[in-house]
């Protein structure tokens, strides 16, 4: 498991950062596929898009984050 403090402040777009924070809070340690689906759903809710590479990277990082670090 890894420290995920970098995920908490890597977005300039506040709505997208809120999506990352929410998914990180509820899905840390979940399978990457689940995390990616949650990120995609959250982005749709706020009317934002990100590249497949962004989604894969963030899904992997959140999936390997230590839930106890939240």
DANORZI-V326863 format. One record per residue. N is the residue number from 1. RES is the residue in three letters. PHI is phi in degrees with one decimal (none if undefined). PSI is psi in whole degrees, 0 to 359 (999 if undefined). BURIAL is b if it has 16 or more other C-alpha atoms within 10 Angstrom, else e. Layout:
N,RES,PHI,PSI,BURIAL
N,RES,PHI,PSI,BURIAL
This chain:
1,UNK,none,153,e
2,UNK,-126.7,160,e
3,UNK,-69.0,139,e
4,UNK,-119.8,23,b
5,UNK,-61.1,330,e
6,UNK,-64.5,330,e
7,UNK,-70.3,337,b
8,UNK,-72.8,341,e
9,UNK,-142.3,33,e
10,UNK,-99.6,359,e
11,UNK,-110.0,134,e
12,UNK,-78.3,330,e
13,UNK,-81.8,115,e
14,UNK,-61.8,323,e
15,UNK,-65.7,318,b
16,UNK,-67.2,320,b
17,UNK,-62.0,322,b
18,UNK,-63.2,321,b
19,UNK,-63.0,312,b
20,UNK,-59.6,315,b
21,UNK,-61.6,316,b
22,UNK,-64.6,313,b
23,UNK,-64.8,320,b
24,UNK,-60.5,319,b
25,UNK,-65.5,323,e
26,UNK,-102.0,340,e
27,UNK,-119.1,5,b
28,UNK,-53.9,127,b
29,UNK,89.5,351,b
30,UNK,-75.1,162,b
31,UNK,-57.0,144,e
32,UNK,-56.1,324,b
33,UNK,-64.1,320,e
34,UNK,-66.4,316,e
35,UNK,-62.6,316,b
36,UNK,-61.2,316,b
37,UNK,-60.5,319,e
38,UNK,-67.1,320,b
39,UNK,-62.3,314,b
40,UNK,-60.5,316,b
41,UNK,-63.5,316,e
42,UNK,-63.9,318,b
43,UNK,-62.5,318,b
44,UNK,-59.7,318,e
45,UNK,-60.1,324,e
46,UNK,-97.1,3,e
47,UNK,72.0,31,e
48,UNK,-117.1,159,e
49,UNK,-132.6,155,e
50,UNK,-141.9,158,e
51,UNK,-67.4,162,e
52,UNK,-59.8,323,e
53,UNK,-63.6,317,e
54,UNK,-60.2,312,e
55,UNK,-60.6,314,b
56,UNK,-62.2,314,b
57,UNK,-62.8,311,e
58,UNK,-67.6,321,b
59,UNK,-61.8,316,b
60,UNK,-64.7,315,b
61,UNK,-63.6,318,b
62,UNK,-70.5,321,b
63,UNK,-61.9,326,b
64,UNK,-96.3,3,b
65,UNK,-72.4,148,b
66,UNK,-79.7,115,b
67,UNK,-57.1,333,b
68,UNK,-70.6,344,e
69,UNK,-83.2,351,e
70,UNK,-62.1,999,e
